């Protein structure tokens, strides 16, 4: 068996474990996992090799299979594709600004304010879970007497765009209680905030590519698939070193508690205003207030928080994630 076959076999085993454990998780929460067969068919080749080379794929990850869920993305289970009308959820972290969250997700500030009935952009707090629409606009829950035409009129939106975005036929019936996305819709009583445009099919892809500003924070198996807030998972054995992707100030170093699913985690604020987050560690090696250099050892890999295998959940806020496949 050649090296390519070995990688494909490794990925196949990882994906099988991921799907089996995800399926079990979904069943306990009353949700359904769509078309397991089609997900398994996705493993026909080792992914992302052409983008990231063989270095990051060749590392052993022991006997741990990866099945991790970002606390804000427990229902994001599709492998290899993004559901364009899916409402995401994000757990607010210490130091977050609504404007920064909106910018990362590529939607207007008002879209998040409307979706969560917030008073203003300052009314968020750590641990709060926000609904994030897939595009700028309004999340509308169908009420008695609603039609697509009346909804479009209410939010000053395009009827055809609503039909297309939600995958409806022109004369489709809509059910009371169902939620639909109204792209570019507005709630007139609110002052319109600035809008950031993103592709619904490629969230976070519009963010700036900073080239080699960020180094790879660790070695391991990289899925390359985005979940959470521009985050990617890298699997390896417990205790694998994790390094600062760029220099900056440690804003959070929390080694106690569940922390919304992150477990032991670190957040670093970099001189250019971007942030990186490192979650599920087994041991933290820096403290809040420390100034770290690019490549400095900051944490050891683990499986704390919402995780069933040793791995790093690595997020980049304000720029493209160097480990993501956009």
C-alpha positions as CSV (number, residue, x, y, z in Angstrom):
1,X,0.0,0.0,0.0
2,X,1.5,3.4,-1.0
3,X,1.6,6.5,1.1
4,X,-1.5,8.0,-0.5
5,X,-3.5,4.8,0.3
6,X,-2.2,4.9,3.9
7,X,-3.5,8.5,4.2
8,X,-6.8,7.6,2.7
9,X,-7.2,4.7,5.0
10,X,-6.3,6.8,8.1
11,X,-8.9,9.4,7.0
12,X,-11.5,6.7,6.4
13,X,-11.1,5.3,9.9
14,X,-11.2,8.8,11.5
15,X,-14.3,9.8,9.5
16,X,-16.0,6.5,10.4
17,X,-15.4,7.1,14.1
18,X,-16.5,10.7,13.8
19,X,-19.8,9.8,12.1
20,X,-20.6,6.9,14.5
21,X,-19.9,9.1,17.6
22,X,-21.7,12.1,16.0
23,X,-24.7,9.9,15.2
24,X,-24.9,8.7,18.8
25,X,-24.7,12.3,20.0
26,X,-27.5,13.4,17.7
27,X,-29.8,10.6,18.7
28,X,-29.5,11.5,22.3
29,X,-30.6,15.1,21.5
30,X,-33.5,14.1,19.3
31,X,-32.0,15.3,16.0
32,X,-31.5,13.4,12.8
33,X,-28.2,12.7,11.0
34,X,-28.9,13.0,7.2
35,X,-27.7,10.4,4.8
36,X,-24.8,8.6,6.6
37,X,-24.0,6.8,3.3
38,X,-23.3,10.0,1.5
39,X,-21.0,11.2,4.3
40,X,-19.0,7.9,4.2
41,X,-18.6,8.4,0.5
42,X,-16.7,11.6,1.2
43,X,-13.6,9.6,2.3
44,X,-12.6,8.5,-1.2
45,X,-9.3,10.5,-0.9
46,X,-7.2,12.2,1.8
47,X,-8.4,15.8,1.9
48,X,-6.5,19.0,1.6
49,X,-3.2,17.4,0.8
50,X,-2.8,19.7,-2.1
51,X,-3.3,22.7,0.1
52,X,-1.3,21.8,3.1
53,X,1.2,19.3,1.9
54,X,2.1,16.0,3.5
55,X,3.7,17.4,6.6
56,X,0.6,17.9,8.6
57,X,-1.0,14.6,7.5
58,X,1.8,12.3,8.3
59,X,1.8,12.7,12.1
60,X,0.5,9.8,14.2
61,X,-2.5,10.6,16.3
62,X,-2.4,7.5,18.5
63,X,-5.5,5.5,19.0
64,X,-7.8,8.5,19.6
65,X,-10.4,9.2,17.0
66,X,-11.6,12.8,16.6
67,X,-15.2,13.7,17.5
68,X,-15.2,17.2,18.7
69,X,-18.1,19.7,18.7
70,X,-17.6,23.4,19.2
71,X,-20.0,24.5,21.9
72,X,-21.8,26.8,19.6
73,X,-21.9,24.4,16.7
74,X,-23.2,21.1,18.1
75,X,-25.7,20.8,15.2
76,X,-23.1,21.5,12.5
77,X,-22.6,17.9,11.3
78,X,-22.4,18.0,7.6
79,X,-19.0,16.8,6.3
80,X,-17.6,18.6,3.2
81,X,-20.5,21.0,2.6
82,X,-22.1,24.0,4.2
83,X,-25.9,24.4,4.5
84,X,-26.4,27.9,3.2
85,X,-29.6,28.7,5.2
86,X,-28.4,27.2,8.5
87,X,-28.6,29.5,11.6
88,X,-25.4,29.2,13.6
89,X,-24.9,29.7,17.3
90,X,-21.9,31.4,19.0
91,X,-21.1,31.4,22.7
92,X,-19.8,34.9,23.6
93,X,-16.3,34.8,25.1
94,X,-14.7,37.3,27.5
95,X,-13.6,40.4,25.7
96,X,-15.8,39.8,22.6
97,X,-17.3,42.8,20.8
98,X,-20.5,42.4,18.7
99,X,-18.9,44.3,15.9
100,X,-16.0,41.9,15.8
101,X,-18.3,38.8,15.9
102,X,-20.4,40.2,13.1
103,X,-17.4,41.0,11.0
104,X,-16.0,37.5,11.4
105,X,-19.3,35.9,10.4
106,X,-19.8,38.3,7.5
107,X,-23.2,39.7,8.6
108,X,-24.4,43.1,9.8
109,X,-24.4,44.0,13.4
110,X,-28.2,44.6,13.2
111,X,-28.7,41.1,11.8
112,X,-27.4,39.7,15.1
113,X,-29.2,42.3,17.2
114,X,-32.5,41.4,15.5
115,X,-32.0,37.6,15.7
116,X,-31.4,37.8,19.5
117,X,-33.7,40.7,20.5
118,X,-30.7,42.7,21.9
119,X,-31.2,46.2,23.1
120,X,-28.0,47.4,21.4
121,X,-24.5,46.3,20.4
122,X,-23.2,46.5,24.0
123,X,-25.8,44.1,25.5
124,X,-23.8,40.9,25.3
125,X,-22.0,39.0,28.1
126,X,-19.6,36.0,28.3
127,X,-21.4,32.7,28.1
128,X,-24.4,34.1,26.2
129,X,-25.3,32.1,23.1
130,X,-26.1,34.2,20.1
131,X,-28.0,33.1,17.0
132,X,-26.0,34.1,13.9
133,X,-28.0,34.2,10.6
134,X,-26.1,32.9,7.5
135,X,-26.4,36.2,5.7
136,X,-27.3,39.7,6.6
137,X,-31.1,39.9,7.1
138,X,-33.8,38.7,9.4
139,X,-34.8,35.3,10.9
140,X,-38.6,35.2,10.7
141,X,-40.8,32.7,12.4
142,X,-43.9,31.9,10.4
143,X,-47.2,33.1,11.9
144,X,-50.8,32.5,10.9
145,X,-51.7,34.4,7.7
146,X,-48.1,34.8,6.6
147,X,-47.2,34.5,2.9
148,X,-43.8,34.9,1.3
149,X,-45.2,38.1,-0.3
150,X,-46.3,39.6,3.0
151,X,-43.0,38.6,4.7
152,X,-41.1,40.3,1.9
153,X,-43.2,43.5,2.2
154,X,-42.8,43.5,6.0
155,X,-39.0,43.5,5.9
156,X,-38.5,45.4,2.6
157,X,-37.0,42.4,1.0
158,X,-37.1,40.6,-2.4
159,X,-39.7,37.8,-2.6
160,X,-37.7,35.9,-5.2
161,X,-34.6,36.0,-3.0
162,X,-36.5,34.6,0.0
163,X,-37.8,31.7,-2.1
164,X,-34.4,31.0,-3.6
165,X,-32.4,31.2,-0.4
166,X,-34.7,28.9,1.6
167,X,-35.0,26.4,-1.2
168,X,-38.8,26.9,-1.6
169,X,-40.9,26.5,-4.8
170,X,-42.8,29.5,-6.0
171,X,-46.2,28.3,-4.6
172,X,-44.8,26.3,-1.7
173,X,-46.9,26.2,1.5
174,X,-45.1,27.5,4.6
175,X,-46.0,26.1,8.1
176,X,-46.7,28.0,11.2
177,X,-43.7,27.9,13.5
178,X,-41.2,27.3,10.8
179,X,-38.2,29.6,10.6
180,X,-37.1,31.1,7.3
181,X,-34.2,33.5,6.4
182,X,-35.1,36.9,4.9
183,X,-31.9,37.9,3.1
184,X,-31.2,41.7,3.3
185,X,-34.4,42.1,5.3
186,X,-34.6,45.0,7.7
187,X,-36.7,45.7,10.9
188,X,-37.7,49.3,10.3
189,X,-37.7,50.3,14.0
190,X,-33.9,49.7,14.2
191,X,-31.2,52.0,12.9
192,X,-29.3,50.3,10.2
193,X,-25.8,49.4,11.1
194,X,-22.9,48.7,8.7
195,X,-23.1,45.6,6.6
196,X,-20.4,43.1,5.8
197,X,-21.0,40.9,2.8
198,X,-20.0,37.3,2.9
199,X,-20.8,34.2,0.7
200,X,-23.4,32.1,2.4
201,X,-21.7,29.0,1.0
202,X,-18.3,30.0,2.2
203,X,-18.5,31.6,5.7
204,X,-15.4,33.4,6.8
205,X,-13.9,33.1,3.3
206,X,-14.1,36.9,2.8
207,X,-11.7,37.6,5.7
208,X,-8.3,39.0,5.0
209,X,-5.5,36.5,4.1
210,X,-2.5,37.5,6.1
211,X,-0.1,35.2,4.4
212,X,2.5,33.8,6.8
213,X,1.6,36.1,9.7
214,X,0.3,33.1,11.6
215,X,2.4,30.0,11.9
216,X,0.9,26.6,12.3
217,X,0.3,26.2,16.1
218,X,0.8,22.4,16.3
219,X,1.3,19.2,14.4
220,X,-1.3,16.6,13.7
221,X,-4.2,15.6,11.5
222,X,-5.9,18.6,10.1
223,X,-9.5,18.2,8.9
224,X,-9.5,21.7,7.4
225,X,-13.2,22.0,7.9
226,X,-14.5,25.2,9.6
227,X,-16.8,25.0,12.5
228,X,-17.6,27.4,15.3
229,X,-16.2,30.9,14.8
230,X,-13.6,30.3,12.0
231,X,-12.2,27.3,13.9
232,X,-10.4,24.2,12.8
233,X,-9.6,21.0,14.7
234,X,-6.1,19.3,14.6
235,X,-5.8,15.9,16.2
236,X,-2.7,14.3,17.8
237,X,-1.8,12.6,21.0
238,X,-2.2,14.0,24.5
239,X,0.6,16.3,25.5
240,X,1.5,17.4,21.9
241,X,3.0,20.9,22.1
242,X,0.9,23.9,21.0
243,X,2.6,27.1,20.1
244,X,1.5,30.8,19.8
245,X,0.6,31.3,16.1
246,X,1.9,34.9,16.4
247,X,3.2,37.3,19.1
248,X,0.7,39.0,21.3
249,X,-0.8,39.5,24.7
250,X,-2.6,36.6,26.5
251,X,-6.1,37.9,27.2
252,X,-7.5,34.7,28.7
253,X,-5.8,31.6,30.1
254,X,-8.4,29.6,31.9
255,X,-7.6,26.1,33.1
256,X,-10.7,25.6,35.3
257,X,-14.2,24.5,34.3
258,X,-16.1,23.6,31.2
259,X,-15.9,27.1,29.7
260,X,-18.8,26.7,27.3
261,X,-17.2,23.5,25.9
262,X,-13.7,24.9,25.3
263,X,-12.3,23.3,28.5
264,X,-8.8,24.6,29.2
265,X,-8.2,27.4,26.7
266,X,-6.1,30.4,25.8
267,X,-7.0,33.5,23.8
268,X,-4.2,35.8,22.5
269,X,-4.7,39.3,21.1
270,X,-2.2,40.2,18.4
271,X,-0.7,43.7,17.6
272,X,-2.7,43.9,14.4
273,X,-6.0,43.5,16.2
274,X,-6.7,39.9,15.3
275,X,-7.2,37.1,17.9
276,X,-6.4,33.5,18.1
277,X,-8.0,30.9,20.4
278,X,-6.6,27.5,21.5
279,X,-9.0,25.1,23.2
280,X,-9.3,21.6,24.8
281,X,-5.7,21.8,26.4
282,X,-4.5,19.4,29.0
283,X,-2.0,22.0,30.5
284,X,-1.7,25.7,30.1
285,X,1.8,27.1,30.2
286,X,1.2,30.9,30.1
287,X,-1.0,33.2,32.2
288,X,-3.4,36.1,31.4
289,X,-1.3,39.3,30.9
290,X,1.8,37.5,29.6
291,X,3.2,38.7,26.3
292,X,4.2,35.7,24.1
293,X,6.3,35.5,21.1
294,X,5.5,33.8,17.8
295,X,6.3,30.1,18.2
296,X,6.4,30.2,22.0
297,X,5.1,27.0,23.8
298,X,1.8,28.0,25.4
299,X,-0.2,24.8,26.0
300,X,-0.2,21.0,25.8
301,X,-2.9,19.2,23.7
302,X,-5.7,17.4,25.5
303,X,-9.4,16.6,25.5
304,X,-11.0,18.9,28.1
305,X,-14.4,20.5,27.7
306,X,-16.7,19.2,24.9
307,X,-14.4,16.7,23.3
308,X,-14.1,13.0,22.8
309,X,-10.5,12.8,21.5
310,X,-7.2,14.7,22.0
311,X,-7.1,17.6,19.7
312,X,-6.6,21.4,19.4
313,X,-9.6,23.6,18.4
314,X,-7.9,26.6,16.8
315,X,-9.8,29.7,16.0
316,X,-8.7,32.9,14.2
317,X,-10.8,36.1,14.7
318,X,-10.5,38.9,12.2
319,X,-8.5,37.1,9.5
320,X,-8.4,33.8,7.6
321,X,-7.4,30.7,9.6
322,X,-4.2,29.3,8.0
323,X,-5.4,25.7,8.6
324,X,-8.9,26.1,7.1
325,X,-10.0,25.0,3.7
326,X,-12.2,27.9,2.4
